[in-house]
Amino acid sequence: MTEDEARQWIVERFGREREAKLAAFVALLIKESEHQNLVSKASLSEIWARHIVDSAQLLTIANLPTDGLWIDIGTGAGLPGIVIATLRDAPMLMVEPRRKRVEFLDICTEVLGLGHAVTSLSKIESVESGAAAIVSARAVSLLSKLFQSGHHVSTPDTLWLLPKGKSAQLEVVEARKAWQGSFHVEQSITHPDSKIIVARGVCAR
């Protein structure tokens, strides 16, 4: 997927107004990357395909709830948190422990006019139990460790959307030793080695 194709993908699904707002976010991200390591420098030339569409595709997962709180664990540069908040008219809670990155997320929230829907926190442990309709985490930690730290925010109906690399299926197999639920792995549209773990009903065995 080229950069032009990636931007067109966004326009066709979400409209030019939201694509323009994402372009403003891209500009903020590139500028801030001069001061802190938000994404790999090598990926900046492919930022729309590697990061924007890679995040936005989570909204195309079948049977995705249209409202309810979305919690993004380990938001980092706002991927997918800021992207999803820009494309979805529902509340977003971004969890990011690094202070400088939280400051960047707060700037993005203000500049993009997302303050009505977006909140940033430093620790997932401080989020109330059962708060999430959707949980995402983009390559944050191993699946079993992620469930251990974040499962308290979920209910049996919570949808987990977890972008991973080519070892996604192996992570599911390992996680099943301690966790149960409905799990499947979908192919990312952005790269052959990128996968998305989709889960519901996650609970400890």
Backbone torsions as a table, in degrees:
resi	resn	phi	psi	omega
1	MET	NA	120.3	178.1
2	THR	-78.2	171.0	178.0
3	GLU	-64.7	-40.0	177.8
4	ASP	-64.6	-41.5	178.2
5	GLU	-64.7	-37.6	179.7
6	ALA	-65.0	-44.5	179.5
7	ARG	-65.8	-37.8	178.2
8	GLN	-66.9	-36.0	176.9
9	TRP	-58.5	-43.5	178.2
10	ILE	-64.5	-47.3	-178.2
11	VAL	-59.1	-44.9	-176.7
12	GLU	-64.4	-30.1	-175.8
13	ARG	-99.7	-27.4	-172.7
14	PHE	-128.3	-8.1	176.3
15	GLY	94.0	161.3	-175.6
16	ARG	-71.6	-31.6	-179.6
17	GLU	-63.1	-44.4	179.3
18	ARG	-73.0	-33.0	175.7
19	GLU	-63.3	-38.6	178.1
20	ALA	-65.7	-38.0	178.0
21	LYS	-67.5	-37.3	175.5
22	LEU	-66.4	-33.9	176.2
23	ALA	-63.2	-36.9	176.2
24	ALA	-65.8	-38.6	176.3
25	PHE	-64.6	-42.8	177.6
26	VAL	-57.7	-43.3	179.4
27	ALA	-62.3	-41.6	177.3
28	LEU	-63.5	-42.3	-178.1
29	LEU	-65.3	-44.1	179.9
30	ILE	-64.3	-41.9	179.0
31	LYS	-64.0	-44.9	-178.4
32	GLU	-69.1	-24.5	178.8
33	SER	-64.9	-15.0	175.0
34	GLU	-74.2	-17.6	-174.3
35	HIS	-113.0	-24.4	176.5
36	GLN	-150.1	156.3	-174.9
37	ASN	-83.5	85.4	-177.7
38	LEU	-83.4	-46.2	174.2
39	VAL	-137.2	164.4	179.8
40	SER	-63.5	138.5	-178.7
41	LYS	-60.2	-32.6	-179.7
42	ALA	-64.3	-25.1	-177.1
43	SER	-88.1	-7.0	-176.8
44	LEU	-64.3	-31.2	179.5
45	SER	-73.9	-12.3	178.6
46	GLU	-124.6	34.5	-169.5
47	ILE	-63.9	-34.5	-179.7
48	TRP	-68.1	-43.3	-179.6
49	ALA	-77.2	-48.2	-172.8
50	ARG	-72.7	-28.5	-173.8
51	HIS	-123.8	-46.1	-175.3
52	ILE	-73.3	-56.4	178.8
53	VAL	-67.0	-36.8	178.3
54	ASP	-57.5	-34.8	176.2
55	SER	-80.0	-45.9	-174.4
56	ALA	-64.5	-28.4	-178.0
57	GLN	-62.0	-19.5	178.0
58	LEU	-60.2	-28.2	179.3
59	LEU	-73.1	-11.3	-179.1
60	THR	-94.6	-1.2	179.1
61	ILE	-63.0	137.0	-176.2
62	ALA	-58.6	143.0	176.1
63	ASN	61.7	30.0	178.2
64	LEU	-70.0	128.6	177.1
65	PRO	-58.8	144.7	-177.2
66	THR	-89.2	-14.5	178.9
67	ASP	-143.2	-165.3	-176.6
68	GLY	88.9	162.6	-176.0
69	LEU	-74.7	129.0	173.2
70	TRP	-102.2	124.7	177.7
71	ILE	-110.6	123.1	178.3
72	ASP	-108.4	112.3	-176.6
73	ILE	-89.0	130.1	-179.7
74	GLY	68.5	48.6	-172.9
75	THR	-59.4	-35.3	178.3
76	GLY	63.4	-112.8	-178.1
77	ALA	-83.5	7.1	-176.4
78	GLY	95.4	24.7	-176.6
79	LEU	-121.3	108.6	8.5
80	PRO	-94.5	1.2	-169.1
81	GLY	-50.2	-56.2	-178.9
82	ILE	-66.2	-39.4	179.3
83	VAL	-60.5	-48.7	-179.2
84	ILE	-64.2	-42.1	179.5
85	ALA	-62.5	-31.6	178.2
86	THR	-71.7	-30.8	-173.7
87	LEU	-99.4	-10.3	-172.5
88	ARG	-129.2	127.6	-177.5
89	ASP	-89.3	69.2	-179.5
90	ALA	-157.8	163.3	-174.7
91	PRO	-67.0	143.8	178.4
92	MET	-129.4	130.9	173.6
93	LEU	-115.6	118.1	-179.9
94	MET	-102.3	127.1	-179.2
95	VAL	-109.3	117.2	-176.6
96	GLU	-147.2	119.0	-174.9
97	PRO	-78.3	-19.9	-174.6
98	ARG	-86.5	122.1	-172.0
99	ARG	-57.2	-45.6	-178.1
100	LYS	-63.0	-35.1	179.0
101	ARG	-73.2	-36.2	175.3
102	VAL	-62.1	-40.6	177.3
103	GLU	-61.1	-41.0	177.4
104	PHE	-65.0	-42.6	179.0
105	LEU	-62.1	-39.0	178.8
106	ASP	-65.4	-37.8	176.6
107	ILE	-63.9	-45.6	179.0
108	CYS	-60.3	-43.6	179.9
109	THR	-58.9	-42.2	-179.3
110	GLU	-71.0	-48.6	-176.6
111	VAL	-63.7	-38.6	-176.5
112	LEU	-87.2	-2.2	178.1
113	GLY	69.7	39.3	-176.6
114	LEU	-104.6	7.5	-173.3
115	GLY	-58.1	-27.9	-179.4
116	HIS	-69.1	-19.2	-171.9
117	ALA	-121.7	-14.6	-168.5
118	VAL	-117.3	135.4	175.0
119	THR	-131.8	146.1	177.2
120	SER	-117.2	137.7	175.5
121	LEU	-133.6	159.8	-177.8
122	SER	-95.6	-22.7	-175.0
123	LYS	-133.1	130.5	177.8
124	ILE	-66.8	-26.7	-179.2
125	GLU	-63.4	-21.5	-177.8
126	SER	-87.0	-3.1	179.6
127	VAL	-84.1	138.3	-176.6
128	GLU	-67.1	152.4	-178.0
129	SER	-64.6	141.8	175.4
130	GLY	66.9	24.0	-173.8
131	ALA	-81.9	-22.1	-165.8
132	ALA	-97.2	131.6	166.5
133	ALA	-82.4	-35.0	-179.2
134	ILE	-137.8	139.9	173.0
135	VAL	-124.9	131.2	173.5
136	SER	-125.6	157.6	175.5
137	ALA	-161.6	116.5	-173.6
138	ARG	-96.3	100.2	177.5
139	ALA	52.3	47.5	-176.6
140	VAL	-85.9	-51.4	-178.4
141	SER	-159.9	175.6	176.3
142	LEU	-59.2	147.9	-173.5
143	LEU	-55.9	-46.0	-177.8
144	SER	-62.7	-39.8	178.9
145	LYS	-68.2	-38.5	178.8
146	LEU	-63.2	-44.9	177.6
147	PHE	-61.9	-39.7	-179.5
148	GLN	-60.0	-41.8	-176.9
149	SER	-83.1	-27.3	-171.1
150	GLY	-117.5	-2.8	-173.3
151	HIS	-66.2	-21.0	-178.8
152	HIS	-65.8	-21.0	-179.8
153	VAL	-83.5	-6.2	-174.0
154	SER	-101.9	165.0	171.6
155	THR	-125.2	174.9	176.8
156	PRO	-58.6	-20.8	-178.7
157	ASP	-94.7	-7.5	-178.2
158	THR	-64.0	135.2	177.2
159	LEU	-97.6	125.3	176.8
160	TRP	-100.9	127.3	179.2
161	LEU	-124.2	108.8	-166.9
162	LEU	-128.9	93.4	177.1
163	PRO	-62.3	133.9	-177.4
164	LYS	-140.0	176.7	174.3
165	GLY	-91.3	-160.2	-174.1
166	LYS	-69.6	-11.4	179.4
167	SER	-90.2	13.6	-175.3
168	ALA	-55.3	-46.5	-177.2
169	GLN	-64.4	-37.1	177.8
170	LEU	-65.2	-36.9	177.5
171	GLU	-64.9	-38.1	177.4
172	VAL	-63.0	-45.2	179.4
173	VAL	-59.3	-44.4	-179.6
174	GLU	-67.2	-41.8	-178.1
175	ALA	-65.5	-31.0	-178.6
176	ARG	-63.0	-17.5	178.2
177	LYS	-65.9	-29.6	-177.8
178	ALA	-120.3	-14.6	-174.6
179	TRP	-129.2	146.3	176.2
180	GLN	-125.2	162.3	-177.7
181	GLY	152.5	-172.2	176.0
182	SER	-96.2	117.5	-177.7
183	PHE	-124.4	137.7	164.8
184	HIS	-149.6	161.9	-176.4
185	VAL	-116.1	125.9	178.1
186	GLU	-107.6	151.7	178.0
187	GLN	-81.0	131.5	173.7
188	SER	-70.3	148.6	178.1
189	ILE	-84.2	-7.1	-171.9
190	THR	-97.1	-23.7	-178.3
191	HIS	-159.4	140.1	-178.0
192	PRO	-59.2	-30.5	-178.6
193	ASP	-89.0	-1.9	-178.6
194	SER	-95.4	134.5	-178.6
195	LYS	-128.1	166.8	175.5
196	ILE	-131.5	117.5	174.3
197	ILE	-82.4	126.4	179.1
198	VAL	-115.4	127.2	-176.5
199	ALA	-140.9	149.9	171.4
200	ARG	-139.6	161.4	176.0
201	GLY	62.1	33.5	-176.6
202	VAL	-73.0	125.0	175.1
203	CYS	-154.3	159.6	-178.9
204	ALA	-71.5	147.5	176.4
205	ARG	-74.3	NA	NA
